[in-house]
Amino acid sequence: MCVTVGSDGIAVVGMLPTRGQIRKVLRMQSTPQRRGRRIAALLKRAGEPLTAKAIGAGRLQISWSTERSSANRRIKIVVARAKAIFDRTGTMTVHLKLTRAGKNLLGHSIHVDVTTKEIFTPVGRAPVVVVKRFVLG
């Protein structure tokens, strides 16, 4: 159960969101809109502003990665990252920032298969993880 008291002294009582509810919100926001999937636009802005929504206080971490073959092994390349802390339920713009390796990779690519991983850790609870795939191009 969750209790919030406003500056006027009025208390609002509610239930904490379930893991399924948090996962649903994360799935809806874990990939960029079409314009955010363009490599040239990402490089120009060195990332992408994303609208992130939280159902409660907690910490959000987003990472985009891809894999490349090198000799006899697969190498994971982190393309971009973002972090945000929510002190309450709400929406915030989070800047997903390209890594140096991400800039280098995108600067030499036409299309990149990306895996996005979003981790939301509600205050005092276990993290909720959502993984999705999309194409930058």
N, C-alpha and C positions, 0 to 999 in steps of 0.2 A: 504494500500500500504506500501511497505517496501523499504527503501533506505539504501544501504551499500556503504561506501566509503573506498577504499583500501589505503594502504600506498603510492601508486603512484598517488593518487588523482583522480582515475577513480571511478565514481559512477555507481553502479548497482541498477536498479530499478526492483522490483518484487511485486507480490501480496502475502499477508499473506496466509498461508494454511488455508483451511476450517476446521471446526470441523470434518467433515467426513473424510478428508484426514489424520488428526491427529489420529482419531479413527482407521483407517485402519492400520496405522503404529503400533499403540499400540497392536492391535489384533494379528499382525504377530509375536510380540516379547514377549507376556505376559506369555508364558509357556516355561519351559526349554527344551532343547534337551533331547533325550532319556537318555543319560548318566547322565544328571543332575537330573533325576527323581529317581535315586537309593538312597535309604535311607542311606546305608553304606557310599557311596561317600559323601553325604551331611554332615553326621556326622564327617567324617574324616577331611573335609575342613572347618567345622563349617559354611557352607553356600555354595554359588554357584556364580562364576563370570558370569554375564550375559552381553551380548552385547546389549546395549540400543541405540536406534536411536531417534533423535529429528529433527523435521522439524521446526527449529527456536529456538530462545532463550526461556528458560523457566525452570520450576522446575518439576522433575519427582519423584514420590513416588510410591513404589511397596510394597505390603504386601501380604503374603500368610497366610491364616487362615483356620481353620477347626472347626467343632462343635462336642462336646461330650455330652452325656447324664450323668447327675449326679442327683440322687434322682428324683425330679419331674421337673427338668428344663434342658434346653440346655445351655452349656457353650461354648462361643467362645474362641478359643485358637489361638493367633497370633503365627504362626510357624516361620516366617522370615520377615525381612524388608530391604528395601534399599531406599536411597535418592540420587539424583544427581541434579546438576544445570548445565544447558547448556547455554553458552553465545552466541551460534550460532548454525546453522544447522550442524549436524554431528553425529558421532557414538562414543560411549565411553563405556569402560568396567565398569560396576557397580557391586560392591560386595554385593550380597544378603546375609545378616548375620542372622544365626539362633538365635532366642530368647532363653532364658533359658527354658521357657515352651516348645518351639519347640524341643530343644535338648532332654528334658525329654520324651516328647511324642514319638519322632522318635526312641529313644533308646529302647522303649518298643513296637514298632509296626512293622508289616510286610507290611501293605498297609495303606495309609492315603488318604482320599478324600480331596483335597485342593481347596480352592477358591482363585484365585489370583485377586487382584484389583490393577490396574495401573491408576494413576492420573497424567496427564500432564497439567500443568498450564502455558500456553504461557504468556510471559511478557505483562501485561496490558489487559489480556483477561480472560474469565471465564475458569475454569478447564474442562478438557475432561476426562471422566472416562470410563474404560473398565473393565468388570468383566468376568472371564472365570473359568472353572473348569477342573481339571486334577487329576490323581492319582499318588502318590509317592509310589514306591514299588520296 
